[in-house]
Amino acid sequence: MNEFQNRLEKFISNSSSTIILVGTFTLLFGAVSLFYFLNPYFEAIYLERLNTAWGIGLTIVGTTLLVVKIAFLVYILSLYVKYKAIPSVSNKELPLCTVIVPAYNEGELVYKTLKSLVASDYPSEKLQIISIDDGSKDDTWKWMQKAKFELGNRISIYQQPKNMGKRHALYRGFNLGMGDVFITVDSDSIVKKDTLRIMASPFVVNKECGAVAGNVKVLNSKKALIPRMLNVSFAFSFEFIRSAQSTLGSVLCTPGALSAYRREAVFKCREAWINQTFMGEVSKIGEDRAMTNMILKQGYKVFFQRDAHVYTNIPERYKNLYKMFTRWERSNVRENIAMSRFAFTNFRDGSKTGTRILLLNQWLKMVMAYPGVLLMLFFLITYPVLFLSSTMASILVFSSLQALFYGKKHSMSEAFWAYPYSLFYAFSLFWITPYAIATAGRSGWLTRDLPENTDKKPENITITDTQQVVAVSS
């Protein structure tokens, strides 16, 4: 019966996927065809606009932005071509490493995360693994105890007296850690066997390395439509964009799912980081981008390790997705401001032009957020056919870049999901950036709700004092 049910669910899933993809391409090519057949009508509108001052100005601005976007993509492509990952060093050369896993309402996922870390091929005598329960309201602590019971002194677990936020959990981990390198891993993430050594190696090879970003992949890509679509976007964001940024030694954000930091760099900024405020309020979001900024400001370089894979769960529902994106965009607003305060100074040796170009591109997106939405609404009301057909044509062109990249690197069949995701984003998530700018002062985490009930529960574990489980101390 179970086998039949699984096959039926798989058939339904495959059928739904096929319908979505066919529908997407029918819509896109239909819009492009409409754009072609109605071209004389659109040219008349264009010529009419050129007879007005606002029309000329709009055309100039639009053309300029298009040229800038294309030029930036060409620049990023040139950097990507030059990218080289830093190879792993020998066991003897590997530094003492502390892995910190903050957890809040993760349930069984934290158990799986800790198991994957212990299974790493990093020398056990050089590896310290710390997990901190940030006052979870579910059974996260019990799963951590279960991991401790099974893994013994390979891990140490701690419990915050109350929920204080991810930043405080990491701060405690930094203070407890003995490593020369700190690696932070989200508690809903699974690392590959060689990930830790790949993450730690740049600190040995390059003394200018202050931080390293890992390659984040979607763990639940087969479970729901949204993760499946985002899988292509994540690959492009990390393997293309961050590879290019790494060539400059200026990865702008080390992701929470997998990041590594030089101990010395962390200790120079940890007090400023834990006490960071925005608009008079204590910062509770964007801890990863904030740490990256503070390390870049010290003159260190930040790299990306393409072969350091971590698989993480992402939201499967629209509500949780837009909350996650809102939190990310609020962090971008805050940290773009913070980065602007030092990026145009002599903050490190060597060329800084590339780093400044990356920041200016971030600002361009922010500056154009409101004008972009207003223009979209204007054209949607006044020239709906022109707006929709031209938007579809743009989606077809620019999504093809992501699809071709993913198809070449991974799977061509999965690459097609770049197109429905672009449609999905253009028409249901376009408001995220303007909203995040308007609400940048808010610090709610937004996405850490209690997990759904599950039949699988950890058995009661009694742990002796000799296993060094530490509970409740701030």
Secondary structure in CASP SS format (residue, H / E / C, confidence):
PFRMAT SS
TARGET T0000
AUTHOR 0000-0000-0000
METHOD secondary structure of the structure
MODEL  1
M C 1.00
N H 1.00
E H 1.00
F H 1.00
Q H 1.00
N H 1.00
R H 1.00
L H 1.00
E H 1.00
K H 1.00
F H 1.00
I H 1.00
S H 1.00
N H 1.00
S H 1.00
S H 1.00
S H 1.00
T H 1.00
I H 1.00
I H 1.00
L H 1.00
V H 1.00
G H 1.00
T H 1.00
F H 1.00
T H 1.00
L H 1.00
L H 1.00
F H 1.00
G H 1.00
A H 1.00
V H 1.00
S H 1.00
L H 1.00
F H 1.00
Y H 1.00
F H 1.00
L C 1.00
N H 1.00
P H 1.00
Y H 1.00
F H 1.00
E H 1.00
A H 1.00
I H 1.00
Y H 1.00
L H 1.00
E H 1.00
R H 1.00
L C 1.00
N C 1.00
T C 1.00
A H 1.00
W H 1.00
G H 1.00
I H 1.00
G H 1.00
L H 1.00
T H 1.00
I H 1.00
V H 1.00
G H 1.00
T H 1.00
T H 1.00
L H 1.00
L H 1.00
V H 1.00
V H 1.00
K H 1.00
I H 1.00
A H 1.00
F H 1.00
L H 1.00
V H 1.00
Y H 1.00
I H 1.00
L H 1.00
S H 1.00
L H 1.00
Y H 1.00
V H 1.00
K H 1.00
Y C 1.00
K C 1.00
A C 1.00
I C 1.00
P C 1.00
S C 1.00
V C 1.00
S C 1.00
N C 1.00
K C 1.00
E C 1.00
L C 1.00
P C 1.00
L C 1.00
C E 1.00
T E 1.00
V E 1.00
I E 1.00
V E 1.00
P E 1.00
A E 1.00
Y C 1.00
N C 1.00
E C 1.00
G C 1.00
E H 1.00
L H 1.00
V H 1.00
Y H 1.00
K H 1.00
T H 1.00
L H 1.00
K H 1.00
S H 1.00
L H 1.00
V H 1.00
A C 1.00
S C 1.00
D C 1.00
Y C 1.00
P C 1.00
S H 1.00
E H 1.00
K H 1.00
L E 1.00
Q E 1.00
I E 1.00
I E 1.00
S E 1.00
I E 1.00
D E 1.00
D C 1.00
G C 1.00
S C 1.00
K C 1.00
D C 1.00
D C 1.00
T H 1.00
W H 1.00
K H 1.00
W H 1.00
M H 1.00
Q H 1.00
K H 1.00
A H 1.00
K H 1.00
F H 1.00
E H 1.00
L H 1.00
G H 1.00
N H 1.00
R H 1.00
I E 1.00
S E 1.00
I E 1.00
Y E 1.00
Q E 1.00
Q C 1.00
P C 1.00
K C 1.00
N C 1.00
M C 1.00
G C 1.00
K H 1.00
R H 1.00
H H 1.00
A H 1.00
L H 1.00
Y H 1.00
R H 1.00
G H 1.00
F H 1.00
N H 1.00
L H 1.00
G C 1.00
M C 1.00
G C 1.00
D C 1.00
V E 1.00
F E 1.00
I E 1.00
T E 1.00
V E 1.00
D C 1.00
S C 1.00
D C 1.00
S E 1.00
I E 1.00
V E 1.00
K C 1.00
K C 1.00
D C 1.00
T H 1.00
L H 1.00
R H 1.00
I H 1.00
M H 1.00
A H 1.00
S H 1.00
P H 1.00
F H 1.00
V H 1.00
V H 1.00
N C 1.00
K C 1.00
E C 1.00
C E 1.00
G E 1.00
A E 1.00
V E 1.00
A E 1.00
G E 1.00
N E 1.00
V E 1.00
K E 1.00
V E 1.00
L C 1.00
N C 1.00
S C 1.00
K C 1.00
K C 1.00
A C 1.00
L H 1.00
I H 1.00
P H 1.00
R H 1.00
M H 1.00
L H 1.00
N H 1.00
V H 1.00
S H 1.00
F H 1.00
A H 1.00
F H 1.00
S H 1.00
F H 1.00
E H 1.00
F H 1.00
I H 1.00
R H 1.00
S H 1.00
A H 1.00
Q H 1.00
S H 1.00
T H 1.00
L C 1.00
G C 1.00
S E 1.00
V C 1.00
L C 1.00
C C 1.00
T C 1.00
P C 1.00
G C 1.00
A C 1.00
L E 1.00
S E 1.00
A E 1.00
Y E 1.00
R E 1.00
R H 1.00
E H 1.00
A H 1.00
V H 1.00
F H 1.00
K H 1.00
C H 1.00
R H 1.00
E H 1.00
A H 1.00
W H 1.00
I H 1.00
N C 1.00
Q C 1.00
T E 1.00
F E 1.00
M C 1.00
G C 1.00
E E 1.00
V E 1.00
S C 1.00
K C 1.00
I C 1.00
G C 1.00
E H 1.00
D H 1.00
R H 1.00
A H 1.00
M H 1.00
T H 1.00
N H 1.00
M H 1.00
I H 1.00
L H 1.00
K H 1.00
Q C 1.00
G C 1.00
Y C 1.00
K E 1.00
V E 1.00
F E 1.00
F E 1.00
Q E 1.00
R E 1.00
D E 1.00
A E 1.00
H E 1.00
V E 1.00
Y E 1.00
T E 1.00
N C 1.00
I C 1.00
P C 1.00
E C 1.00
R C 1.00
Y H 1.00
K H 1.00
N H 1.00
L H 1.00
Y H 1.00
K H 1.00
M H 1.00
F H 1.00
T H 1.00
R H 1.00
W H 1.00
E H 1.00
R H 1.00
S H 1.00
N H 1.00
V H 1.00
R H 1.00
E H 1.00
N H 1.00
I H 1.00
A H 1.00
M H 1.00
S H 1.00
R H 1.00
F H 1.00
A H 1.00
F C 1.00
T C 1.00
N C 1.00
F C 1.00
R C 1.00
D C 1.00
G C 1.00
S C 1.00
K C 1.00
T H 1.00
G H 1.00
T H 1.00
R H 1.00
I H 1.00
L H 1.00
L H 1.00
L H 1.00
N H 1.00
Q H 1.00
W H 1.00
L H 1.00
K H 1.00
M H 1.00
V H 1.00
M C 1.00
A H 1.00
Y H 1.00
P H 1.00
G H 1.00
V H 1.00
L H 1.00
L H 1.00
M H 1.00
L H 1.00
F H 1.00
F H 1.00
L H 1.00
I H 1.00
T H 1.00
Y C 1.00
P H 1.00
V H 1.00
L H 1.00
F H 1.00
L H 1.00
S H 1.00
S H 1.00
T H 1.00
M H 1.00
A H 1.00
S H 1.00
I H 1.00
L H 1.00
V H 1.00
F H 1.00
S H 1.00
S H 1.00
L H 1.00
Q H 1.00
A H 1.00
L H 1.00
F H 1.00
Y H 1.00
G H 1.00
K H 1.00
K H 1.00
H C 1.00
S C 1.00
M H 1.00
S H 1.00
E H 1.00
A H 1.00
F C 1.00
W C 1.00
A H 1.00
Y H 1.00
P H 1.00
Y H 1.00
S H 1.00
L H 1.00
F H 1.00
Y H 1.00
A H 1.00
F H 1.00
S H 1.00
L C 1.00
F C 1.00
W C 1.00
I H 1.00
T H 1.00
P H 1.00
Y H 1.00
A H 1.00
I H 1.00
A H 1.00
T C 1.00
A C 1.00
G C 1.00
R C 1.00
S C 1.00
G C 1.00
W C 1.00
L C 1.00
T C 1.00
R C 1.00
D C 1.00
L C 1.00
P C 1.00
E C 1.00
N C 1.00
T C 1.00
D C 1.00
K C 1.00
K C 1.00
P C 1.00
E C 1.00
N C 1.00
I C 1.00
T C 1.00
I C 1.00
T C 1.00
D H 1.00
T H 1.00
Q H 1.00
Q C 1.00
V C 1.00
V C 1.00
A C 1.00
V C 1.00
S C 1.00
S C 1.00
END
